[in-house]
């Protein structure tokens, strides 16, 4: 019995030693034998990448380019996917893409592409680790297959969602590359109903406990210098506690939000990086002034489906800008007109979307009350635009607009030739129609005469 017990213990120890030896990293001598003799012995490009032997893997790829097309189970991972998952250097990834560019859009069993894997766990760019490589790899993949930015994974995440989830480790240059390749991605929801803009705001700008904005207004005003700040942060911007400087972080986060707001509102970034992307309306809104060459941050945010707290912060940041609140676009629309005419997105919850729109209207009214009386070039005021877009009385902000322009109840809308209560009845807003008539019951008689009832 004692002899059998000793043999069992010896067998268990032997199996443990084999398991450890099976996964040990390759020695320098073994790596040299693989690259010089060409005898893989199971040491393929993917195996070398897994062992983080970048130079050896690149030399192996030059000798055996067919290994760039190998798909390994159980995840159906290509060499490019393995390199992106292991955060290989830009040189090796560029070499793989040159051999097999189609691998940029090949998906794993989870639906993820190599671009998902790269953007899901970006290295700490704020510590200067891999800052240039992170940007170079994204540009390399997108230059080979721009459609890689449009592929969702099993959870509905686009690569832009993954970059947003990475927090401050994703640089502004990465955001610009992803948004330029797919401007409509900024308003695309994942399976959880979250857009990239909302993800950035909720994860990087808002306190999880009380929902309070934690960004610095003064720092956010330096958003135009965010790219330079990130480059400085990549070398020496870590403070003693090891966290990102609030100054550079706030400017970078706000710059990313403005970048996505421009794409969501105009359908294009409108610069050299996006000159091949045709303008499009990302969310189907019928809001005029989108062809304006001048980028107005509050206009763009007001016309995008975002949380009301983001509009409030934008007003604080840009209220000092000349004409931010009182300057009209080509169609004579102020930011309040744009917010009031915002159509409800069918992808969003109607109540949440209406509340966000109402919050934006309230924030803009508080910042510049005279905007409620301004007519655009079509002779329309924000009140009639809000009613026509289906805004509700309380949550949708119609009551606040009415309180600023009560005399508008007895004035016909120049475009529809209808009184405001008639517009509400036309779009099916029973509560709004009732509240308007309650404040001015005599309108019923005027309305009956006008429509010959």
PyMOL commands that set and color helices and strands:
alter all, ss='L'
color gray80, all
select helices_A, chain A and resi 2-22+28-37+45-50+54-63+65-69+79-85+90-99+101-104+114-120+125-127+131-144+146-150+159-165+167-169+172-181+183-187+196-205+217-220+223-236+246-266+272-274+297-302+308-318+335-340+350-367+369-373+382-388+398-404+406-410+420-427+430-439+443-450
alter helices_A, ss='H'
color red, helices_A
deselect
rebuild
show_as cartoon
